Amino acid sequence: MLDRLRSERRSVARDASWLQSRRVEVGGEGIADEPSPEQAVYARQRLSLTAQAIAELPPKTRRAFELHKLQGLTQEETAQTLGVSRKTVEKQISTALQRLLSKLGGAAT
């Protein structure tokens, strides 16, 4: 019985210590350092919808979008990689963004 009591005390102290290390205060008020479970689920759903919408883009448009927006290449670098003009990359990225916004309802939140 004493061992279980000690174990529970250690567990409570360890959990409290972990929670304290994750706590952030602004102006004396504690704020959440992590999203709520509802926010996490919503974010996962949005990510899944976004990935699906990107996968549905035409192949050339998708490749230009991935290189520029996801891999961080400049439009010029993307154009060189794809062997097309910068203007073509601009049009493909614009098309991709328009399709993604319409597919995702235009909401960024």
Residue pairs with C-beta under 8 A, 6 or more apart in sequence:
22 33
22 34
23 30
23 33
24 30
24 31
24 32
24 33
25 31
34 40
35 43
46 104
49 103
49 104
50 100
50 104
53 99
53 100
53 103
53 104
54 62
54 65
54 66
54 96
54 100
55 62
56 99
56 103
57 65
57 96
57 99
57 100
60 82
60 92
61 92
61 95
61 96
61 99
62 96
63 82
64 78
64 82
64 88
64 89
64 92
64 93
64 96
65 92
65 93
65 96
65 97
67 73
67 77
67 78
67 81
67 82
68 74
68 75
68 78
68 89
68 93
69 93
69 96
73 81
75 86
75 89
75 90
75 93
76 86
78 89
79 85
79 86
79 88
79 89
82 88
82 89
